[in-house]
Amino acid sequence: MFEKVFTPLEVRGVTIPNRIVFPAFQTNYATRDGFVTERVMKFYRNIAKGGAGLTIVGCIAVSKDGAGATNVLQLTDERHVDGLKKLFKEIKSYGTVAGAQLIHFGRQTSSSITGHPLVAPSAIPCPVMKETPRELSEEEICRIEDDFTNAALRAKNAGADMVELHAAFGYLISGFLSAYSNKRTDKYGGNLENRTRFLKEIIEKVRSKLQGTLIGCRISAEEFVDGGLTLEESKKIVPMLADMGIDVISVGAGVYQSMNKMAPTKEMGEGPYVYLAAGIKEVVDVPVICAGNILNLRFAQKIIAEGKADLVAMGRAQVADPQIVNKSKNGLLNSIVECDLCNRCMYWVTGEPAMSCPKNPNL
């Protein structure tokens, strides 16, 4: 019934046992200093036990000025490695491949959270956060590139099989890629070649340190804002990334100003971004992850069978029922607790202190 879903995928010598991904999810379950807690362990343990082929831990901040919430995981210090080492070991003990998503939130956070002035490609406030960031100097850009590189090496040393660079949703890397948020006139702004420079320099530095480790990249193929990235522009960007050593492309959409597109609503229907993943897949030979309102393996099977994507991310569906993959595999479809896209798990939108789900009181 789900033959395509349960076909393994080999990427650069790493075998992903099936095509279902648990994508990086903001939980706010870490300590204030970004360390792994028992609640973090419990959450990812349950996800890994549920049967996903690839489990990505995130969002992990690489810089102190790049944290997006009060209790996000961090890899800003060697002291963070031990907790993540235990976490990745636990995740992998259930047969899933372990990933670590690395992020700098850029202007889409608050100085009251980070304790530092906000930084961005240009001194333009996010229309949602409304706090004006400082434009990064070239020296500061180099420092943040090194922060990503050091965090990636720490993730590898902690046992991550894959490191994913978060270049989506208007966060810092994405902010450089998009003319919507990047108004620079130096070598990091202007034309597409310049706007991709920051990400390409990060990839070059990270790849030099992570021989043998998968490197993924998450993008917003469409930003749905005036002047933002479009699918056609993204189709020019991703081949550059693949040529530089990116092994997996994860396709999302939106920025904070188009928040309803970032986490597509129930009204948008099933799989509204399959066309984006399919469009990206047309221009690269590396595996592509599709995401957005994919709530069951029946639809995941259809996406893969039709060649629209190679892997399917099911975030909210696995938050609601961490056993959805195993239950589907074993024919227990009637016992699945179905996500109804209420989006309560998006705590930064609802104002709750951390992720919760009415369907899963055990979080």
C-alpha positions, -999 to +999 in steps of 0.1 A: +000+000+000+029+023+008+056+007-012+072+040-024+071+055+011+090+025+026+116+022-001+150+032+014+169+062-001+207+063-002+224+097-001+261+100-001+265+067+016+238+073+042+208+051+039+175+067+049+152+037+057+120+053+044+108+085+028+091+102+057+109+131+074+102+147+107+113+183+099+130+206+123+103+220+147+105+249+171+095+235+205+110+259+230+118+229+253+155+236+259+170+255+288+175+293+286+211+287+277+202+263+248+209+229+265+190+197+259+164+189+286+146+157+295+115+172+277+136+176+245+148+140+249+113+127+255+098+146+225+124+134+200+125+099+215+088+095+208+092+109+172+121+085+165+102+055+179+074+064+156+092+053+125+103+083+104+132+077+082+149+110+089+145+130+121+158+166+121+164+183+154+160+221+154+159+249+152+194+251+167+209+286+170+245+291+158+250+326+173+239+343+205+224+371+185+205+346+164+183+328+188+146+330+179+129+322+213+137+320+250+144+282+251+158+272+217+185+247+213+220+261+207+253+250+194+272+282+203+295+265+227+314+232+231+294+226+262+262+221+241+277+190+225+273+165+253+235+169+255+231+167+218+254+136+217+229+118+240+200+131+220+213+119+186+224+086+201+188+081+214+173+091+181+195+068+160+189+038+184+154+036+168+168+032+133+161+068+120+188+090+105+195+120+128+198+155+114+206+189+130+191+221+116+212+252+121+198+287+121+204+323+127+170+341+130+183+375+118+157+402+120+128+378+128+135+377+165+138+403+192+167+418+211+147+412+243+151+375+235+187+374+223+201+401+246+219+415+216+210+440+189+193+424+159+214+420+128+203+415+092+215+421+056+199+455+057+186+479+084+150+471+075+126+459+102+105+428+097+069+440+093+058+415+120+086+419+146+089+457+139+124+460+154+150+477+132+181+455+129+217+467+123+231+461+089+259+435+091+294+446+082+315+423+060+336+414+091+304+404+110+292+384+080+324+364+082+319+359+119+284+344+114+297+322+086+322+309+111+295+304+136+276+282+112+308+263+104+317+258+141+281+247+149+281+223+120+313+207+132+299+204+168+267+188+154+289+163+135+309+156+166+277+151+185+267+124+161+244+141+136+243+122+102+231+154+085+234+191+090+207+212+075+213+249+069+181+269+074+178+293+045+140+296+045+112+316+060+130+350+061+156+341+087+191+354+082+204+333+053+170+336+036+172+374+043+203+376+022+189+355-007+158+377-011+156+412-026+126+417-003+149+420+027+184+425+011+190+461-001+228+460+001+250+476-026+282+457-018+292+422-029+264+406-007+236+425-024+220+435-057+220+407-083+213+371-076+249+361-077+257+385-049+226+377-028+236+340-028+272+348-018+266+345+020+250+311+017+276+298-008+304+309+015+287+291+044+284+260+023+320+261+012+332+265+048+309+238+062+317+213+035+354+217+042+348+206+078+322+180+072+336+155+048+313+124+048+284+142+065+253+150+046+245+187+042+209+198+036+194+232+029+159+244+035+146+272+013+114+292+008+108+285-029+081+312-029+080+340-003+045+354-012+055+390-006+062+419-030+098+417-041+103+383-025+117+351-039+096+333-065+098+298-078+115+309-110+142+327-090+146+298-066+150+274-096+181+295-105+195+293-069+192+256-061+215+243-088+242+266-075+237+250-040+238+215-054+270+222-073+286+234-041+279+202-022+243+204-008+230+168-007+193+174+001+170+204-007+140+209+016+113+231+001+090+254+021+074+288+015+067+321+031+083+346+056+069+361+087+049+387+067+032+357+049+030+336+081-001+318+068+020+305+039+049+294+062+026+271+081-002+265+055-037+267+069-064+242+067-082+263+042-053+259+018-060+222+014-039+191+011-003+196-001-004+232-014+033+232-020+038+200-039+041+221-071+070+240-055+089+208-046+082+194-081+095+227-096+128+225-077+131+188-085+131+197-122+164+215-119+185+194-095+196+158-092+198+158-054+169+145-033+141+170-027+119+171+005+083+183+001+064+198+030+031+215+038-002+200+049+008+164+043-011+146+069-011+109+059+010+084+042-016+079+014-008+113+001+029+109+008+028+078-014+011+097-042+037+125-041+067+101-043+050+078-068+044+107-092+080+119-089+071+152-073+096+147-045+119+121-030+111+126+006+080+139+024+081+160+056+052+155+080+057+178+109+023+187+125+010+152+117+037+135+137+034+160+166-003+150+168+005+113+165+042+103+167+033+067+157+016+077+125+044+061+103+044+028+122+006+026+124+003+032+087+030+005+080+012-020+101-022-013+087-035+004+119-050+033+100-081+036+121-060+042+153-042+072+139-048+104+158-053+129+130-039+164+130-066+189+122-043+218+114-054+239+144-018+252+145-017+253+183+018+238+179+029+271+165+035+286+200+051+318+186+019+326+169-005+316+197+015+333+224+020+301+244+053+295+261+062+263+243+048+239+217+016+221+226-010+200+208-046+193+218-043+159+202-011+149+220-013+158+257+020+139+264+042+166+250 
